[in-house]
Structure formats: structure tokens, C-alpha cells
Amino acid sequence: MALQKIEEWLSGRKQRVVINGSFSNWQDVTSGVPQGSVLGPQLFTIYINDLDEDIECNVSKFADDTKLGSRVSSQDDAKRLQQDIDRLGEWASRWQMEFNVSKCEIIHLSSKNKRTDYFLEGEKSDSVSIQRDLGVLVHQSQKVSLQVQQATKKANGMLAFISKGLEYKSREVLLQLYRALVRPHLEYCVHVWSPYLKKDILALEGVQRRFTRLVPGMRGLTYEDRLNKLGLYSLEYRRIR
């Protein structure tokens, strides 16, 4: 019954383009699902469910983002990885899906990882030193300083917006805005990129230090005292507790 309803929903659809009041002819829609639909993401997940069959390397999938990972220390390892990339290309061709080859990139983590060229659908994939993975910057050295810089820049920008945009700055309002709009930038996926260098730890903590000084009645107090009065923990403590 459910499959029949889905089939009826997807069958017999047409679409046309409207530009400045002019209409194109109606065209049959033979693939895809209506954009913004509730069922769309689930149906897409079902459609690509077999993407990683027969793949020997590690495969990570999130929505339409796919990552292939493998330890490469020899030519045989590189060959196996290329074979898996070829299998992905064959899967895409079989199911009439297209990878955006221009956005497919290779990142070699650590200096010991053997540098090799890889090809998807006959095109060489670019080798990069930095890759953005779901909003997190990954550097080939696996250092997190660039991610820290990105997080603090976004958080400081939002903090400046709050500071300049609010005429009445009560403690309660500032705390709510900080927790909702500033701190999430400093803690997004932090369990993946938690800083270990002192300069990075201090850079993140510096944003919260600046916020606590904005709150009325906090001037002249130490950072620790400001945290106690505001009911906050240091960011470093929040990462390890």
C-alpha cells in the first residue's frame, strides 16, 4: 500500500519554466523527487543504499556527500583505492547518477601517506592540502589551527553584532544570545577537532572572555569570578567533562 502511494506520488509529474511571465512547454519528469518534500531525503537514502556494496575501503555517507578513505602505504594499497573509486563510477553510471567530478578532491593525511594520482570517470581528482568536511576544516597535517581560526572568526563576528545591535543589554538576554548564537560556533563538532596547542585553546577561550566582560556588573572581576556569577564553565572544561 505504501509503495503504491509513493508510486502514485512520483508518477505522471510534469514541469515547466516561467521567466518574466513567459511559460515554456510542459515536460514529463522521469526522475527525481519534488524538492523540499518530506519523503525526498528518505527516498534518496534508499536509492543510494547499495552504493558501498563491494567497496573495500571505508565509506562515509551523509546525504549526498560521500567520502572514501583508506590507508595507503604501498602501490598495491593505491591500486585497491583506485579500484574502489572505479566501482563508485560504475555504480553512478548504472543508476544514472552523476558525481560532480570537479568537486571531488583527494587529501593525503600525514606525510607518510603515499602521494598518488587518482581518477574518477576518467578525470584526475585534484589533490588538496585543506578540505572542508561538513563545515569542519581538515588539514593534511591534521593540525586544527585553521579550524580554530574559522570558529573564532565566526563567533567574534556574532559577538560584535550582539554588542552593537542591542541597546538594552541585560544579563539574561546576553546569556541567551551567547548560548544560542556565539558558543555553538566554538563547539560545533569540537569532539572531532578539540585543540591541543595552547595558542588555540586560548584563542577559543578568548571569545568567551570577551563576552563575560560585556555583561553589566562584570567589570573588574577575574575571568573565573565572572564565570561563577554567570553560571558558565570555561570552554576547555566543557570539552573534557
Backbone torsions as a table, in degrees:
resi	resn	phi	psi	omega
1	MET	NA	-46.6	-179.3
2	ALA	-63.7	-43.0	179.8
3	LEU	-63.5	-36.7	179.0
4	GLN	-65.1	-40.9	178.8
5	LYS	-63.5	-41.5	179.2
6	ILE	-65.1	-40.9	178.9
7	GLU	-62.5	-43.0	178.7
8	GLU	-63.8	-36.8	-179.3
9	TRP	-66.6	-36.5	-175.7
10	LEU	-90.4	-17.7	-175.0
11	SER	-87.1	152.0	173.4
12	GLY	68.4	23.7	-179.4
13	ARG	-87.3	147.5	176.8
14	LYS	-132.9	159.9	178.2
15	GLN	-147.3	157.7	175.7
16	ARG	-149.8	166.6	-177.1
17	VAL	-108.8	137.8	177.7
18	VAL	-119.7	121.9	178.2
19	ILE	-131.5	117.0	178.3
20	ASN	51.4	41.3	177.4
21	GLY	83.7	-3.6	178.0
22	SER	-97.4	138.0	-175.1
23	PHE	-111.5	138.2	172.2
24	SER	-83.5	173.0	175.5
25	ASN	-71.9	151.3	176.7
26	TRP	-67.3	139.4	177.6
27	GLN	-126.0	142.9	177.2
28	ASP	-69.0	140.5	175.4
29	VAL	-100.4	113.4	-174.1
30	THR	-105.2	-2.6	179.4
31	SER	-153.7	166.9	177.6
32	GLY	84.2	173.9	178.1
33	VAL	-127.0	157.9	179.0
34	PRO	-57.5	128.7	-178.9
35	GLN	-65.6	136.1	179.3
36	GLY	86.4	1.3	-179.4
37	SER	-75.0	154.9	179.7
38	VAL	-69.1	-38.9	-177.3
39	LEU	-78.8	-18.7	-174.7
40	GLY	-51.0	-54.9	-178.8
41	PRO	-59.9	-39.6	-179.7
42	GLN	-67.0	-41.7	178.5
43	LEU	-65.7	-36.4	177.7
44	PHE	-65.2	-41.4	178.5
45	THR	-60.8	-41.5	177.9
46	ILE	-65.0	-40.1	-176.4
47	TYR	-63.6	-37.4	-177.1
48	ILE	-99.3	14.5	-174.1
49	ASN	-59.2	-33.4	-176.7
50	ASP	-94.4	12.6	-177.9
51	LEU	-57.0	-37.1	-174.6
52	ASP	-95.7	11.7	176.3
53	GLU	-65.8	136.3	179.5
54	ASP	69.1	7.5	176.7
55	ILE	-86.4	125.7	-177.2
56	GLU	-86.8	-28.3	-179.2
57	CYS	-78.7	172.5	176.7
58	ASN	-74.8	131.1	179.4
59	VAL	-119.2	129.3	175.7
60	SER	-119.1	129.3	-178.6
61	LYS	-124.9	132.9	173.2
62	PHE	-142.1	109.5	-174.9
63	ALA	54.7	-122.7	-178.9
64	ASP	-99.0	16.6	179.7
65	ASP	-103.4	122.8	-177.4
66	THR	-124.9	133.5	178.4
67	LYS	-124.7	138.9	178.3
68	LEU	-117.4	126.5	-176.9
69	GLY	-131.0	143.9	179.8
70	SER	-158.5	148.9	172.9
71	ARG	-82.5	122.0	-176.7
72	VAL	-119.1	108.3	178.9
73	SER	-124.8	0.9	179.9
74	SER	-150.7	170.5	178.7
75	GLN	-65.8	-33.0	177.9
76	ASP	-65.3	-39.5	177.4
77	ASP	-62.1	-43.4	179.1
78	ALA	-63.6	-38.0	179.6
79	LYS	-65.0	-42.1	179.1
80	ARG	-63.9	-39.5	178.2
81	LEU	-64.0	-42.7	178.3
82	GLN	-63.1	-37.5	178.2
83	GLN	-63.2	-38.5	177.6
84	ASP	-68.0	-38.2	175.9
85	ILE	-62.1	-40.6	177.6
86	ASP	-62.7	-38.9	178.7
87	ARG	-63.7	-38.4	176.6
88	LEU	-63.0	-41.3	177.7
89	GLY	-62.7	-39.7	178.4
90	GLU	-66.5	-39.4	178.0
91	TRP	-61.6	-45.1	-179.0
92	ALA	-62.0	-40.2	179.7
93	SER	-68.0	-40.6	-177.7
94	ARG	-64.7	-37.9	-176.1
95	TRP	-103.1	16.6	176.0
96	GLN	55.6	40.3	173.7
97	MET	-108.1	152.5	-179.8
98	GLU	-125.6	126.0	170.5
99	PHE	-78.4	141.9	173.7
100	ASN	-80.4	88.3	-172.2
101	VAL	-58.7	-33.6	-178.4
102	SER	-66.2	-20.5	179.8
103	LYS	-100.7	-1.1	178.5
104	CYS	-84.5	122.2	-175.0
105	GLU	-130.5	158.5	178.8
106	ILE	-113.0	131.9	173.0
107	ILE	-125.0	125.3	179.3
108	HIS	-95.3	111.0	-178.6
109	LEU	-85.5	128.5	179.6
110	SER	77.5	155.1	-177.5
111	SER	-74.5	-16.2	-177.8
112	LYS	-85.0	-12.2	-179.5
113	ASN	-71.8	123.2	-175.8
114	LYS	-63.9	124.3	179.7
115	ARG	-76.3	119.3	-178.2
116	THR	-140.9	146.2	174.9
117	ASP	-83.4	139.0	178.8
118	TYR	-126.4	150.8	-173.9
119	PHE	-128.2	136.9	175.2
120	LEU	-121.6	121.4	-178.3
121	GLU	53.0	40.0	175.7
122	GLY	83.3	-5.3	-179.4
123	GLU	-107.4	136.8	179.9
124	LYS	-71.6	130.5	178.2
125	SER	-83.4	137.5	179.9
126	ASP	-67.8	141.2	174.4
127	SER	-96.9	126.6	-175.5
128	VAL	-123.5	158.8	177.7
129	SER	-95.6	-19.2	-179.6
130	ILE	-132.8	136.1	178.4
131	GLN	-134.2	137.1	176.2
132	ARG	-94.4	119.2	-177.7
133	ASP	-117.4	103.3	-179.0
134	LEU	52.4	42.3	176.2
135	GLY	91.2	-6.7	-180.0
136	VAL	-105.2	130.1	178.5
137	LEU	-81.9	124.1	179.1
138	VAL	-112.1	122.2	178.8
139	HIS	-101.1	146.3	-177.4
140	GLN	-61.2	-24.3	176.6
141	SER	-79.5	-9.4	-177.2
142	GLN	67.6	15.1	172.1
143	LYS	-80.0	150.3	-171.9
144	VAL	-107.9	8.8	-174.7
145	SER	-60.1	-38.3	179.6
146	LEU	-65.4	-38.8	177.3
147	GLN	-65.7	-38.6	177.3
148	VAL	-62.4	-44.1	178.8
149	GLN	-61.1	-41.4	179.3
150	GLN	-64.6	-44.4	-177.8
151	ALA	-64.8	-44.3	-178.3
152	THR	-69.1	-34.6	178.4
153	LYS	-63.3	-45.9	179.5
154	LYS	-65.4	-43.2	-178.0
155	ALA	-66.7	-42.6	178.6
156	ASN	-64.4	-37.2	177.6
157	GLY	-62.7	-43.2	178.6
158	MET	-68.7	-36.5	178.7
159	LEU	-64.6	-40.1	177.9
160	ALA	-65.4	-38.9	178.3
161	PHE	-62.0	-43.3	179.2
162	ILE	-65.2	-43.6	-177.0
163	SER	-63.0	-41.4	-176.7
164	LYS	-87.2	-23.7	-173.2
165	GLY	-89.6	-15.3	-178.3
166	LEU	-101.7	126.1	176.4
167	GLU	-82.3	-40.0	179.5
168	TYR	-107.5	112.9	-174.9
169	LYS	-110.7	85.5	175.3
170	SER	-84.8	158.4	-179.7
171	ARG	-59.3	-44.4	-175.7
172	GLU	-63.9	-45.3	-179.0
173	VAL	-65.6	-44.2	-179.8
174	LEU	-62.5	-41.4	179.4
175	LEU	-63.4	-42.5	179.3
176	GLN	-63.6	-43.0	180.0
177	LEU	-67.3	-38.6	179.0
178	TYR	-63.2	-46.5	-178.3
179	ARG	-66.8	-31.9	-175.8
180	ALA	-88.9	-33.7	-169.5
181	LEU	-117.2	-22.6	-175.2
182	VAL	-105.5	-57.2	-175.0
183	ARG	-59.8	-35.2	178.0
184	PRO	-56.2	-32.4	177.2
185	HIS	-65.2	-32.3	-176.8
186	LEU	-83.3	-14.5	-174.8
187	GLU	-124.2	5.4	179.6
188	TYR	-63.6	117.6	179.6
189	CYS	55.4	28.5	-174.4
190	VAL	-66.6	-19.6	176.6
191	HIS	-66.8	-17.7	177.6
192	VAL	-88.1	-39.6	-173.2
193	TRP	-118.8	25.7	-177.7
194	SER	-49.4	123.6	-174.3
195	PRO	-69.6	148.4	177.6
196	TYR	-122.7	-17.0	176.2
197	LEU	-81.1	140.6	-176.4
198	LYS	-58.3	-40.7	-177.5
199	LYS	-63.8	-35.4	179.3
200	ASP	-73.6	-39.4	177.3
201	ILE	-61.3	-44.0	-179.5
202	LEU	-68.7	-34.2	179.7
203	ALA	-63.4	-44.4	177.8
204	LEU	-65.5	-45.9	-177.8
205	GLU	-64.4	-29.1	-178.5
206	GLY	-60.9	-31.4	178.8
207	VAL	-65.5	-45.5	180.0
208	GLN	-67.9	-34.7	176.0
209	ARG	-58.6	-45.3	-179.7
210	ARG	-64.0	-38.7	179.1
211	PHE	-62.7	-45.8	-176.3
212	THR	-62.7	-26.4	178.2
213	ARG	-76.7	-18.2	178.5
214	LEU	-75.5	-24.3	-173.7
215	VAL	-73.3	132.1	179.2
216	PRO	-56.8	137.1	177.3
217	GLY	87.3	1.6	-177.0
218	MET	-99.4	-8.3	-179.0
219	ARG	-62.6	140.5	176.6
220	GLY	87.3	-11.1	179.0
221	LEU	-91.6	154.3	175.1
222	THR	-70.5	163.3	179.8
223	TYR	-59.2	-43.0	-179.6
224	GLU	-62.3	-41.8	178.7
225	ASP	-66.4	-38.0	178.2
226	ARG	-63.3	-41.5	178.2
227	LEU	-61.3	-44.8	-179.0
228	ASN	-61.2	-43.9	-178.2
229	LYS	-68.6	-30.0	-178.2
230	LEU	-92.3	-5.1	-179.6
231	GLY	71.5	32.2	-179.8
232	LEU	-111.2	157.3	171.1
233	TYR	-108.1	157.3	173.4
234	SER	-64.5	152.1	179.8
235	LEU	-63.9	-35.3	179.1
236	GLU	-62.6	-42.7	179.1
237	TYR	-65.4	-40.1	179.7
238	ARG	-62.4	-30.1	-179.0
239	ARG	-75.4	-26.1	-173.4
240	ILE	-109.0	-10.7	-175.8
241	ARG	-73.0	NA	NA
